[in-house]
Structure formats: structure tokens, C-alpha cells
Amino acid sequence: MDGDGTQAGYDLALTRAVATAVAVPVIASGGAGSIAHIGAALGEGQAAAALLASLLHDGVLTVEQIKTELLAQGVNLRPLEAAMAG
């Protein structure tokens, strides 16, 4: 959470440490500033999900842009249609 609002990226080492230590899904939080940061949290950080409030609230990116790019990179996500429908 120290990175919250910084848009400098998630603490990947901490996220990965927690994700590998617990049996529940971990949500990366604090620091998303780009699609690359989100992809890193889901990949290297081994998070099951990622919070990215500022990017969406400030209109920097849309859910469609994020999901399209991450899916193109091969990140395992729900298809865009599923996210938009529900």
C-alpha cells in the first residue's frame, strides 16, 4: 500500500511473497501507472487480480484498453466480453 497513488508500479516482491505463502487469491494494490505494471503484477507478482483505481477514475485508460493489451500479451484473463457484460 506504500505505493498507493504513486503510479510507480506495484511492490512485486511483496505481492509474490504473499501470493506464494497463502492459499487464497491475492489482489495487487497500490501503484498501478501503466498496463505494463498491471501485467507485471499478474505475472511476476503472481497476483490473481490487480487494483488500478487512478488509471480508470482519471480516464487515463479504459477497461477495454487494459484487457485488450493484456490479452494480446498472453496474460490469462476473462475475455473482454465477459467483463463488459457483467
Contacts in CASP RR format, 6 or more apart in sequence:
PFRMAT RR
TARGET T0000
AUTHOR 0000-0000-0000
METHOD contacts of the structure
MODEL  1
MDGDGTQAGYDLALTRAVATAVAVPVIASGGAGSIAHIGAALGEGQAAAA
LLASLLHDGVLTVEQIKTELLAQGVNLRPLEAAMAG
1 29 0 8 1.000
1 30 0 8 1.000
2 11 0 8 1.000
2 30 0 8 1.000
3 9 0 8 1.000
3 10 0 8 1.000
3 11 0 8 1.000
3 30 0 8 1.000
3 31 0 8 1.000
4 29 0 8 1.000
4 30 0 8 1.000
4 31 0 8 1.000
5 30 0 8 1.000
5 31 0 8 1.000
5 54 0 8 1.000
6 30 0 8 1.000
6 31 0 8 1.000
7 31 0 8 1.000
7 32 0 8 1.000
7 33 0 8 1.000
7 34 0 8 1.000
7 37 0 8 1.000
7 54 0 8 1.000
7 55 0 8 1.000
8 31 0 8 1.000
8 33 0 8 1.000
9 30 0 8 1.000
9 31 0 8 1.000
9 32 0 8 1.000
9 33 0 8 1.000
9 34 0 8 1.000
9 37 0 8 1.000
9 40 0 8 1.000
9 41 0 8 1.000
10 28 0 8 1.000
10 29 0 8 1.000
10 30 0 8 1.000
10 31 0 8 1.000
10 32 0 8 1.000
10 37 0 8 1.000
10 40 0 8 1.000
10 41 0 8 1.000
10 45 0 8 1.000
10 47 0 8 1.000
10 50 0 8 1.000
11 30 0 8 1.000
12 40 0 8 1.000
12 41 0 8 1.000
12 44 0 8 1.000
12 45 0 8 1.000
15 26 0 8 1.000
15 28 0 8 1.000
15 41 0 8 1.000
15 45 0 8 1.000
15 46 0 8 1.000
15 47 0 8 1.000
16 44 0 8 1.000
16 45 0 8 1.000
16 46 0 8 1.000
18 26 0 8 1.000
19 26 0 8 1.000
19 45 0 8 1.000
19 46 0 8 1.000
19 47 0 8 1.000
19 48 0 8 1.000
20 46 0 8 1.000
25 48 0 8 1.000
25 49 0 8 1.000
26 46 0 8 1.000
26 47 0 8 1.000
26 48 0 8 1.000
27 47 0 8 1.000
27 48 0 8 1.000
27 49 0 8 1.000
27 50 0 8 1.000
27 51 0 8 1.000
28 41 0 8 1.000
28 42 0 8 1.000
28 45 0 8 1.000
28 47 0 8 1.000
28 49 0 8 1.000
28 50 0 8 1.000
28 51 0 8 1.000
29 50 0 8 1.000
29 51 0 8 1.000
30 51 0 8 1.000
31 37 0 8 1.000
31 54 0 8 1.000
32 38 0 8 1.000
32 41 0 8 1.000
32 50 0 8 1.000
32 51 0 8 1.000
32 52 0 8 1.000
32 53 0 8 1.000
32 54 0 8 1.000
32 55 0 8 1.000
33 52 0 8 1.000
33 54 0 8 1.000
33 55 0 8 1.000
33 60 0 8 1.000
34 55 0 8 1.000
35 61 0 8 1.000
35 65 0 8 1.000
35 66 0 8 1.000
35 69 0 8 1.000
35 70 0 8 1.000
38 50 0 8 1.000
38 52 0 8 1.000
38 66 0 8 1.000
38 70 0 8 1.000
39 50 0 8 1.000
39 70 0 8 1.000
39 73 0 8 1.000
39 75 0 8 1.000
41 47 0 8 1.000
41 50 0 8 1.000
42 48 0 8 1.000
42 49 0 8 1.000
42 50 0 8 1.000
42 70 0 8 1.000
42 75 0 8 1.000
42 76 0 8 1.000
42 77 0 8 1.000
43 75 0 8 1.000
52 61 0 8 1.000
52 66 0 8 1.000
54 60 0 8 1.000
55 61 0 8 1.000
55 66 0 8 1.000
56 62 0 8 1.000
56 63 0 8 1.000
63 83 0 8 1.000
63 84 0 8 1.000
64 80 0 8 1.000
64 84 0 8 1.000
67 77 0 8 1.000
67 80 0 8 1.000
67 83 0 8 1.000
68 80 0 8 1.000
70 77 0 8 1.000
71 77 0 8 1.000
71 79 0 8 1.000
71 80 0 8 1.000
END
